[in-house]
């Protein structure tokens, strides 16, 4: 079929999408995430592995000092949904503060204005 990319089947595994593989290998560097960029080079792969080992060690050292409640709270807060809720709450707080400031300005302006006859 014309206009479709070709899928090939490996003898030892599932079908692979050679077009998607080519696109991933040839993505412009400015559009790659830091991890994707690092994975394009052998040294980057090694650095990424070292970073992951370091984070793993830090977690193993830090985790025993946390209570089960702290671990649960962190798990909930830093989940995708928790981060979204936190961001929305911050936006709401900014809107509330702006509304309060404008209401206070209106009150002070109405108090400073001379009474109407």
N, C-alpha and C positions, 0 to 999 in steps of 0.2 A: 504494500500500500504506500502510495506517495504521501509525503508530508508527515509521516510518523517515524519516530526513531526506532531503531532496531534493538530488540532484546536478544541476547544470546544465552544459551544454556551451557553452563560448564558441565563437563562430564562428571565431576565429583560433587556438584552442589546445585543450588537453586539458580534460577535465571538472574542475570545481572543486566543492568541498564547501562550500556556503554556510553550513551550520550550524557546521562547524569554524572557518570564518573569523569568524563572529559570536562564537563562544566565545573565540577568541583575542583579539578586540578588546575583549570585555567581561569578561575575567578579573579578579577582584579584585586590587587592587594589592599586597596582602600576600602573594599567592600567585605573583606574577611574579618571575622572576629579575631581577637588576639590568639585564642586557642587554635583556630583554623590556620592562622599565619604560622604559629610555632610548629604545627604539625606538617608544614610544607618542607621543613628542613630537618635533617638528622639531629643537628645540635638542638633545635627547638624541641624535638621529641624528648631528648635527654633532659633538657631544662624543665619541661612540663612534668616529666616523671619525678624529677628531684623536688619540684614544687609540691606535687601531690604527696610524696613521702613526708616532706616537712609538715604539711598540713595534717597529715594522718598522725604524726608524732605529737604535734601540738594538741590535737583533739584527745588523744589517749592520755596525755598528761593533765589536761584541763577538765575532762569529763568526770573523773572521780570526785572532784571538789564540788560538783554541782548537785543540788538536791533534785529529787524526781520532779518536784513542782517547777523548778527553774528550767529543767530540760523540756518539760511539757510546754511551758510558756514560750520558750524559744522555738520549739517545733511549730507551734501554732502561729506565732508572730512572724516567723521568717518563711512560712509557706507562701506559695504564690497568692493564695487568697488573702492571707494575713497581711502581706505587703500591700496589696491593692486596697484593703480596708483602711490600713494606716495612712496611705497616700490620700484617699478620699476624706478621711477625718481631718487631715492637715488642711486640705482645701476648704472644708467646711469651717474650720477654726479661723482661717484667714478671712473668709467671707463674713463671719460673725463679727470679727474685730473691725472690719471696714464698715459694716452696718452700724455698730456701736459708735464708731468715731463720727460718722456722718450724722447720726441722731444727736450726739452731743454737740456737734457744731450747729445743727439746726436749733437746738434748745438755747445755746448761748447767743445765737443771732436773734432769736425771738425775744430774749430777755433784754438784750442791748438796744433793740429797736424801741423808739418812743411809742407810747400808747396812742392808739388811734382815737380821734375825737368823736 
